[in-house]
Amino acid sequence: MIRKPEECLEEIRNAMRGGPGSVKIKNLVSKEELYNKGRLFGQTTLEPGCGIGVHEHNGEAEIFFIEEGEAIYNDNGEEVPVKAGDIAICRSGESHGIINNSDKTCRFIALIISE
């Protein structure tokens, strides 16, 4: 099966997890296509000043692959700069968040998988 980009469902989430601004998520596959072993495989876009607030994952892990731009990733309370090519992993029981404090778009692939 091939899915074209225009066939992917896009959604805008305002103040996601208490973060600033809006976050655009392009859902690349559905939960069912992940065989219910995950709940998200999508491309996330953060415009300047936008972000996802710090939150904890339990019973699942979330992985970000930064495709474009740069941001500040909150890794269990430690703020770490990330840029294109970096991979951020939040394991079950850990917390994370991300904010684009640059003047360019930040785009990353997010995967949430269940334990």
VOTORDO-7671 format. One record per residue (C-alpha): x, y, z; residue in one letter. Coordinates in nm, 2 decimals. Layout:
# VOTORDO-7671
X, Y, Z, a
...
END
This chain:
# VOTORDO-7671
0.00, 0.00, 0.00, m
0.11, 0.35, -0.08, i
-0.02, 0.66, 0.09, r
0.03, 1.00, -0.06, k
0.10, 1.30, 0.17, p
-0.23, 1.46, 0.08, e
-0.42, 1.15, 0.20, e
-0.28, 1.19, 0.56, c
-0.51, 1.34, 0.82, l
-0.38, 1.67, 0.96, e
-0.49, 1.82, 1.28, e
-0.41, 2.14, 1.47, i
-0.38, 2.12, 1.85, r
-0.38, 2.45, 2.04, n
-0.18, 2.47, 2.37, a
-0.08, 2.10, 2.33, m
0.00, 1.96, 2.68, r
0.00, 2.33, 2.80, g
0.26, 2.44, 2.55, g
0.26, 2.77, 2.37, p
0.08, 2.83, 2.04, g
-0.04, 2.57, 1.79, s
0.10, 2.23, 1.68, v
0.03, 2.07, 1.35, k
0.03, 1.69, 1.34, i
0.01, 1.50, 1.01, k
-0.10, 1.14, 1.11, n
0.10, 0.92, 0.87, l
-0.06, 0.59, 0.98, v
-0.35, 0.50, 1.20, s
-0.35, 0.31, 1.54, k
-0.49, 0.01, 1.36, e
-0.20, 0.02, 1.11, e
0.03, 0.01, 1.41, l
-0.14, -0.31, 1.52, y
-0.25, -0.13, 1.84, n
0.11, -0.14, 1.96, k
0.13, 0.24, 1.94, g
-0.09, 0.54, 1.91, r
0.10, 0.78, 1.69, l
0.33, 0.78, 1.40, f
0.32, 1.13, 1.26, g
0.49, 1.44, 1.14, q
0.48, 1.73, 1.38, t
0.54, 2.09, 1.28, t
0.62, 2.36, 1.53, l
0.63, 2.72, 1.40, e
0.85, 2.97, 1.58, p
0.73, 3.02, 1.94, g
0.52, 2.71, 1.95, c
0.57, 2.39, 2.15, g
0.44, 2.09, 2.34, i
0.43, 2.13, 2.72, g
0.62, 1.89, 2.95, v
0.43, 1.57, 3.01, h
0.50, 1.22, 3.14, e
0.46, 0.89, 2.95, h
0.35, 0.58, 3.13, n
0.33, 0.24, 2.97, g
0.46, 0.38, 2.64, e
0.76, 0.56, 2.49, a
0.78, 0.84, 2.25, e
1.06, 0.90, 2.00, i
1.13, 1.22, 1.80, f
1.34, 1.23, 1.49, f
1.41, 1.59, 1.41, i
1.38, 1.64, 1.04, e
1.42, 2.01, 1.00, e
1.51, 2.31, 1.21, g
1.60, 2.33, 1.58, e
1.42, 2.35, 1.92, a
1.48, 2.31, 2.29, i
1.39, 1.96, 2.41, y
1.30, 1.92, 2.78, n
1.45, 1.58, 2.88, d
1.32, 1.51, 3.23, n
1.37, 1.87, 3.34, g
1.69, 1.93, 3.15, e
1.67, 2.17, 2.85, e
1.87, 2.04, 2.56, v
1.91, 2.19, 2.21, p
1.81, 1.96, 1.93, v
1.85, 2.01, 1.56, k
1.79, 1.82, 1.23, a
1.92, 1.46, 1.25, g
1.89, 1.43, 1.63, d
1.68, 1.17, 1.80, i
1.51, 1.22, 2.13, a
1.37, 0.93, 2.33, i
1.13, 0.95, 2.62, c
1.09, 0.61, 2.79, r
0.80, 0.50, 3.01, s
0.80, 0.69, 3.34, g
1.00, 0.98, 3.20, e
0.88, 1.33, 3.09, s
0.96, 1.55, 2.80, h
0.84, 1.86, 2.61, g
0.97, 2.07, 2.32, i
0.96, 2.43, 2.22, i
1.07, 2.60, 1.90, n
1.24, 2.92, 2.02, n
1.41, 2.98, 1.68, s
1.29, 3.19, 1.39, d
1.24, 2.90, 1.16, k
1.00, 2.60, 1.13, t
1.09, 2.29, 1.33, c
0.96, 1.96, 1.20, r
0.99, 1.61, 1.34, f
0.86, 1.26, 1.31, i
0.70, 1.13, 1.64, a
0.64, 0.77, 1.72, l
0.45, 0.66, 2.04, i
0.48, 0.29, 2.11, i
0.33, 0.08, 2.38, s
0.52, -0.14, 2.63, e
END
